Amino acid sequence: MSYNHLTLSSKKAWDSTYRTQEGQVIYKVESATPILGARTMKISKIIPSFSDREAQRSRDSFAHLATIEYHTIRSSRIRMGGLDVATNDYFRREGWGLTTLGRDRVFTGPDGREYLWKLGERSCKLFLNDSAKTPVARFHRRRLGIIGAARPASLEIFTAGKDMVDLIVVTGVYMEKLRKDKETTNNAGA
């Protein structure tokens, strides 16, 4: 069962706003690529207002949540709270990598359990790394509506992920960028 469904303002998870079904922006992801150096993805989260009157008076305010320093050759870095880690240290590769997108990534959540990001052909999916492969979150690609109804890109978070939404957004942004880069590389070589 879906706990939360966030709609993205663009097809790029790494350069988008994330809105609730009611239209409230919860996360902003801004991506910049300098001429030399790594792409930087800055993730901000809304600061909740304490009263309805305060919410009506002011515009939404956002606080810095995380920064991803994205490298294509060497390990990228995730900085979030007290965490400052290379992605090669944070994520363990798992599986044989028989797909063109490579191996899946496993990390340990704040609850001490392992989670598995699967790099799918069309999007990333997050599961508990247990025997049941309990669904935690899933990115949905944008649909243009040529076949079926049009819909924007979105991030669906299931009940198993309700206590770690910030971490799902941060790791999901990284995984979607990684997946898309691998997809682009594979299409260029085809």
ABEGO torsion letter per residue (X at the ends): XBABBBBBABABAABBBBBBAAGBBABBBBBBBBABEBBBBBBBBBBBBABAAAAAABBBBBBBABBBBBBAABBBBBBBEABBBBAAAABBBBEAGABAAEBBBBBBBAAGBBBBBBBBAABBBBBBBBAAGBBABBBBBBBAGABEBBBBBBBBBBAAAAAAAAAAAAAAAAAAAAAAAAAAAAAAAX
